[in-house]
């Protein structure tokens, strides 16, 4: 007749064991790694599909009207290239997380810098005015100052 | 029969587990990134070659059709085309730099945007924006200022 009581204490013990700090953290760690891997796989799929799209669009543009320079077509294509570059950068963010289990601030800021730079490169003054450009300029300024702050703070530690 | 089947299945599971082990997974991602940037470079090379061909044709036509108005009408249009191709080369440089180090290099991205903004300033046409020209120019000025400050910051940090 000792079994029920024993079993109960066994379960309690297991729960306590599970909630024990190191094991709990190990489990959380495992889940984080798993999620990061799934995210990277999805990102890889996205990148490959966009790459296929890009090739299709470039060839389509070329067949449709072989003159690329001189109007907004070229900048439209530049935008697509930089899109994929940003996707690669985000993939880099995720895999860096996989390596160190820390979202690396520097990488995130670099990614946003690339994104803002993309907007500036394909900026069309005829569509959006000078005020929007001032906004982008302030965003670049803020991002690079925060890059400076993070880099110097990390170096001191 | 049953045990071999089981071991085969186990082997399969182990293979999958092996693939998802951190090191293998990372090397797979690394390979994929290299592949993507190579394809991107090839497409960009294609675009650049086509654009250079276009540029030559356009210049040739302009010279043939209106050689007398070359200076005051078409010159800035042609400058714009040249700078377009320069920006394309710069983006190609970004992609191949990514291929080398697997990091998008901030300096290069900033330089590319600087070239893009400079292009806009070079071919800026006051008569195209009546009324809002000054505001647009202020925007371009701010953008150049911000980009060069951030270039300075990035260079200084990466050097030391």
HADDOCK unambig.tbl for C-alpha pairs under 7 A between the chains (distance, minus, plus):
assign (segid A and resid 55 and name CA) (segid B and resid 43 and name CA) 6.93 0.50 0.50
assign (segid A and resid 67 and name CA) (segid B and resid 54 and name CA) 5.67 0.50 0.50
assign (segid A and resid 68 and name CA) (segid B and resid 51 and name CA) 5.76 0.50 0.50
assign (segid A and resid 69 and name CA) (segid B and resid 51 and name CA) 5.60 0.50 0.50
assign (segid A and resid 69 and name CA) (segid B and resid 54 and name CA) 6.80 0.50 0.50
assign (segid A and resid 69 and name CA) (segid B and resid 81 and name CA) 6.02 0.50 0.50
assign (segid A and resid 69 and name CA) (segid B and resid 84 and name CA) 6.96 0.50 0.50
assign (segid A and resid 70 and name CA) (segid B and resid 81 and name CA) 5.58 0.50 0.50
assign (segid A and resid 89 and name CA) (segid B and resid 104 and name CA) 6.81 0.50 0.50
assign (segid A and resid 110 and name CA) (segid B and resid 106 and name CA) 6.53 0.50 0.50
assign (segid A and resid 114 and name CA) (segid B and resid 109 and name CA) 6.42 0.50 0.50
assign (segid A and resid 117 and name CA) (segid B and resid 109 and name CA) 6.72 0.50 0.50
assign (segid A and resid 117 and name CA) (segid B and resid 110 and name CA) 6.71 0.50 0.50
assign (segid A and resid 117 and name CA) (segid B and resid 113 and name CA) 5.65 0.50 0.50
assign (segid A and resid 120 and name CA) (segid B and resid 113 and name CA) 6.20 0.50 0.50
assign (segid A and resid 121 and name CA) (segid B and resid 113 and name CA) 5.25 0.50 0.50
assign (segid A and resid 121 and name CA) (segid B and resid 116 and name CA) 5.26 0.50 0.50
assign (segid A and resid 129 and name CA) (segid B and resid 136 and name CA) 5.85 0.50 0.50
assign (segid A and resid 130 and name CA) (segid B and resid 135 and name CA) 5.14 0.50 0.50
assign (segid A and resid 130 and name CA) (segid B and resid 136 and name CA) 3.60 0.50 0.50
assign (segid A and resid 130 and name CA) (segid B and resid 137 and name CA) 6.74 0.50 0.50
assign (segid A and resid 130 and name CA) (segid B and resid 138 and name CA) 6.67 0.50 0.50
assign (segid A and resid 130 and name CA) (segid B and resid 139 and name CA) 4.47 0.50 0.50
assign (segid A and resid 131 and name CA) (segid B and resid 135 and name CA) 6.95 0.50 0.50
assign (segid A and resid 131 and name CA) (segid B and resid 139 and name CA) 6.15 0.50 0.50
assign (segid A and resid 133 and name CA) (segid B and resid 139 and name CA) 4.85 0.50 0.50
assign (segid A and resid 133 and name CA) (segid B and resid 140 and name CA) 6.58 0.50 0.50
assign (segid A and resid 133 and name CA) (segid B and resid 143 and name CA) 6.63 0.50 0.50
assign (segid A and resid 134 and name CA) (segid B and resid 139 and name CA) 4.66 0.50 0.50
assign (segid A and resid 134 and name CA) (segid B and resid 142 and name CA) 5.93 0.50 0.50
assign (segid A and resid 134 and name CA) (segid B and resid 143 and name CA) 6.51 0.50 0.50
assign (segid A and resid 137 and name CA) (segid B and resid 142 and name CA) 5.78 0.50 0.50
assign (segid A and resid 137 and name CA) (segid B and resid 143 and name CA) 4.33 0.50 0.50
assign (segid A and resid 137 and name CA) (segid B and resid 146 and name CA) 5.40 0.50 0.50
assign (segid A and resid 138 and name CA) (segid B and resid 146 and name CA) 6.84 0.50 0.50
assign (segid A and resid 140 and name CA) (segid B and resid 146 and name CA) 6.12 0.50 0.50
assign (segid A and resid 140 and name CA) (segid B and resid 147 and name CA) 6.73 0.50 0.50
assign (segid A and resid 141 and name CA) (segid B and resid 146 and name CA) 5.03 0.50 0.50
assign (segid A and resid 141 and name CA) (segid B and resid 150 and name CA) 6.32 0.50 0.50
assign (segid A and resid 144 and name CA) (segid B and resid 150 and name CA) 5.13 0.50 0.50
assign (segid A and resid 144 and name CA) (segid B and resid 153 and name CA) 6.92 0.50 0.50
assign (segid A and resid 148 and name CA) (segid B and resid 153 and name CA) 6.57 0.50 0.50
